[in-house]
Amino acid sequence: MEKKLERLWNRNYWKVMTANFTMSFAFYLLTPLLPLYLSETFGSTKDMIGLVLSGYTLTALLVRPFSGFIVDSFPRKRVLMVCLLLYFVCFGGYLLASSLLLFAIVRTLHGGPFGASTVANSTMAIDVLPSSRRTEGIGYYGISNNIATAIAPTIGVFVYRYVHSFDLLFWLAFIVAGAGFAVVSTIDAPKKTSPNPSKGGGPDYLSRKGRGMGGGSPLPRRGWGRLSWDRFFLLRGWSIGVNIAFFGLCYGVLSNYLAIYGKEVMGITGGTGAYFMLLAIGLILSRLQGARQLREGRLVHNASEGVLISTVGYLLFIACPNAVGYYGSALLIGLGNGHFWPAFQNMIIRVASNNQRGTANSTILTSWDLGMGLGILLGGVVAEHFSYGAAFWSIVVVHVVGVAWFFLKTKPSYDMMTSSKE
């Protein structure tokens, strides 16, 4: 009974949420407008835009597996502060980039601290949450990102439309990211305890003899003396990672080419901010509505609802090229993503031991980055050689494949692992 009364919204949790908000705000303030910036400032072609922007995600993809290992091996607050400091400083590089090459270099390097910061911050959130409220708290944690998703693109589009100053946008992102670093410096981080290998690393939904998502071998010791793939990628969560990569690819195309598609194909010039606002509202509503189900452990149920709702949203977006389809898809995609993302994150954490939380978080975020990077790159190539319509039809097909993978592979494997534990 006492566990149910543990306080969820403690001071440190609020600070971690604030840091997540500032990271996301600075990122999404620029995301929908960077294709326009590259086109207007440097005269970049569509495929060149895709190549330049994909560098950010590619670097985050390469860094995240190692950041998971570092987060699990060193004091998490110290790691988080270093990562956020670098993330903050990189925004100043955009102001100094006077050529497309310099911008591409800064953008590519910026993905490193972003990838590491998101792993470190989400792992810190797990640490400061009471164990009895952890599943629910992970679901709420994403709301800070969702609020940033709602207001940052809107503010970015407003500044661009009425001030037409990309420099002001870069300065604003620089200041917000700096505020996030300042907040993190005040977190009272709990001390990490080294798990006893003979007793296991903590609550682990996968038994030592479990099968399904790559199980079957004992957990590696978390020291420097022995290296293992499981230090950088949670092998038992590979099926979940594949699923997230599919859905990340779809969102990569949507988030980066929405503004250009809306302007060139649908004639909607001022709707990008409203689109992301509706998408974020859907994300927030679904997280609030799904919090009770997460608390009750109905992770597969939430994930199933989410992937199906998102599929309908992507199909509506491309099949109905009008205002109803455009804005209606935003709400549906938001509702779907808000259901499946915290469910998948909790699923992968549950198949990891306590001393693999950083690795679990880096695995799911790395998979998302891989999908996002492929989406940005392939979306630009398809749009250049065919059309933006073809690019968006492609992601509908990819999303359907991801849904099929979930029901045919991820769900049965996860059910097997949890039932064997019971």
HELIX and SHEET records of a PDB file:
HELIX    1   1 LYS A    3  LEU A    5  5                                   3    
HELIX    2   2 ARG A   11  LEU A   30  1                                  20    
HELIX    3   3 LEU A   34  PHE A   42  1                                   9    
HELIX    4   4 LYS A   46  SER A   73  1                                  28    
HELIX    5   5 ARG A   76  LEU A   96  1                                  21    
HELIX    6   6 LEU A  100  VAL A  128  1                                  29    
HELIX    7   7 SER A  131  ARG A  133  5                                   3    
HELIX    8   8 ARG A  134  TYR A  162  1                                  29    
HELIX    9   9 PHE A  166  VAL A  184  1                                  19    
HELIX   10  10 TRP A  229  ARG A  231  5                                   3    
HELIX   11  11 LEU A  235  GLY A  237  5                                   3    
HELIX   12  12 TRP A  238  GLU A  264  1                                  27    
HELIX   13  13 THR A  272  ARG A  295  1                                  24    
HELIX   14  14 LEU A  299  ALA A  319  1                                  21    
HELIX   15  15 ALA A  323  ARG A  350  1                                  28    
HELIX   16  16 ASN A  354  GLN A  356  5                                   3    
HELIX   17  17 ARG A  357  HIS A  385  1                                  29    
HELIX   18  18 TYR A  388  TRP A  405  1                                  18    
HELIX   19  19 PHE A  406  THR A  410  3                                   5    
HELIX   20  20 LYS A  411  LYS A  421  1                                  11    
END                                                                             
